[in-house]
Structure formats: C-alpha cells, structure tokens
Amino acid sequence: MDRFSFAASARDACSAPLFSSAEPTSARVPPGVAKAIIDAARDERLVFVAHDLTSFARWCVLRGVMDPVIGQDPGREARSAIRVLLSLAHNEPIFAEQEKIRIDIVMRDNLP
C-alpha cells in the first residue's frame, strides 16, 4: 500500500467512531484508527495509545494493535468534582491530596 492510499484509508477509517461498546469478533474488523492500522499491516511498527479501557480497547491490546491504554476512574472523578463544588459552595477548605485522580497505564502485561 503506498502512502496516498494509506492516507485515504486512514482518513476514511477515522470518520468512524474510535471505540465501540461491542467487542469485535474475528469476523468483524474494529472501526476507526485501529482498522486503518490493521488494514495497513502496521500494527508491529506503530505505537497506538488510547484512553479508557473499553471492551474494544481490551480487544486491541490483546491483539497488539494498541499498546498502552491510559485510564482513570470516572466514578472517582465525579465524586471529587462534587466534593470540590460542595466545599466551594460552603466556603470550606479543599483537601488537594484527597482530590488527586490516579492514572492507570494498562498494557498487555498488566491487563485486568
């Protein structure tokens, strides 16, 4: 595949959603950037970093299409935001140490 057809393939694939809630099967090629990487047979030469460990991201990590996935706990983010807003509304101190949000870096070796 030459670079012009790769660019066209990547552009077309990027118009699809990057992640899907449905787990891809071997009969169905994943959408978006992952599809462009697979179609171009570049999964061994590119590093593809994603955000949030979805079933689709898990599928890509297990097959070597994605490398690391960076994730955060959305429940913790929401609780932290509410605590900060309540503290501001009641003119109470905000405890910075309590409001730090952990970042998880998931790779094939530590996939939960």
C-alpha positions as CSV (number, residue, x, y, z in Angstrom):
1,M,0.0,0.0,0.0
2,D,1.5,3.4,-1.0
3,R,1.4,6.4,1.3
4,F,-1.5,8.0,-0.6
5,S,-3.8,5.0,-0.3
6,F,-2.8,4.6,3.3
7,A,-3.7,8.2,4.0
8,A,-7.1,7.8,2.3
9,S,-7.7,4.6,4.2
10,A,-6.8,6.2,7.5
11,R,-9.0,9.3,6.7
12,D,-12.0,7.0,5.9
13,A,-11.4,4.9,8.9
14,C,-11.1,7.9,11.2
15,S,-14.6,9.1,10.3
16,A,-15.9,6.0,12.1
17,P,-16.1,6.1,15.9
18,L,-12.8,5.3,17.6
19,F,-14.3,3.0,20.2
20,S,-17.3,0.7,20.2
21,S,-19.0,-0.8,23.2
22,A,-19.5,-4.1,21.3
23,E,-16.5,-6.4,21.5
24,P,-15.1,-7.1,18.0
25,T,-15.0,-10.7,16.8
26,S,-12.6,-12.3,14.4
27,A,-15.3,-11.9,11.7
28,R,-15.7,-8.2,12.3
29,V,-12.8,-5.7,11.9
30,P,-12.7,-3.0,14.6
31,P,-13.6,0.6,13.5
32,G,-11.6,3.8,13.2
33,V,-7.9,4.2,13.7
34,A,-7.5,0.5,14.7
35,K,-9.0,-0.6,11.4
36,A,-6.6,1.6,9.5
37,I,-3.6,0.2,11.4
38,I,-4.7,-3.4,10.8
39,D,-5.6,-2.8,7.1
40,A,-2.2,-1.3,6.5
41,A,-0.4,-4.1,8.4
42,R,1.4,-1.5,10.6
43,D,0.4,-2.9,14.0
44,E,4.0,-4.0,14.6
45,R,5.6,-0.7,13.6
46,L,3.2,1.9,15.2
47,V,2.6,2.7,18.8
48,F,-1.1,3.4,19.3
49,V,-2.0,4.9,22.7
50,A,-5.7,5.0,23.7
51,H,-7.7,6.4,26.5
52,D,-10.2,4.4,28.7
53,L,-10.2,0.6,28.8
54,T,-13.3,-0.4,27.0
55,S,-14.0,-3.9,25.6
56,F,-12.8,-2.6,22.2
57,A,-9.6,-1.3,23.7
58,R,-9.1,-4.5,25.5
59,W,-9.5,-6.5,22.3
60,C,-7.0,-4.3,20.5
61,V,-4.4,-4.5,23.4
62,L,-4.7,-8.3,23.5
63,R,-4.1,-8.5,19.7
64,G,-1.2,-6.0,19.7
65,V,-3.0,-3.3,17.7
66,M,-3.0,-0.9,20.7
67,D,-0.1,-0.6,23.0
68,P,-0.8,1.3,26.3
69,V,-4.3,2.4,27.3
70,I,-4.4,5.3,29.7
71,G,-7.4,5.3,32.0
72,Q,-8.9,7.0,35.0
73,D,-11.7,6.1,37.3
74,P,-14.8,8.1,36.2
75,G,-16.6,7.4,39.5
76,R,-13.7,8.9,41.5
77,E,-13.5,11.9,39.1
78,A,-17.3,12.6,39.6
79,R,-17.0,12.2,43.4
80,S,-14.0,14.5,43.5
81,A,-15.8,17.2,41.4
82,I,-18.8,17.0,43.7
83,R,-16.7,17.3,46.8
84,V,-14.8,20.4,45.4
85,L,-18.1,22.1,44.3
86,L,-19.6,21.4,47.8
87,S,-16.5,22.8,49.5
88,L,-16.6,25.9,47.4
89,A,-20.4,26.4,47.9
90,H,-20.0,26.1,51.7
91,N,-16.7,28.0,51.8
92,E,-14.9,25.0,53.2
93,P,-11.3,24.0,52.6
94,I,-10.5,21.7,49.7
95,F,-8.0,18.9,50.5
96,A,-5.8,18.7,47.5
97,E,-4.4,15.3,48.5
98,Q,-7.8,13.8,48.6
99,E,-8.7,15.1,45.2
100,K,-5.8,13.7,43.2
101,I,-7.0,11.4,40.5
102,R,-5.0,8.3,39.8
103,I,-3.9,7.5,36.2
104,D,-3.7,3.8,35.2
105,I,-1.5,2.7,32.4
106,V,-2.7,-0.6,31.1
107,M,-0.6,-2.8,28.7
108,R,-0.9,-6.4,27.6
109,D,1.3,-7.5,30.6
110,N,-1.0,-5.9,33.3
111,L,-4.4,-6.1,31.6
112,P,-7.0,-6.6,34.3
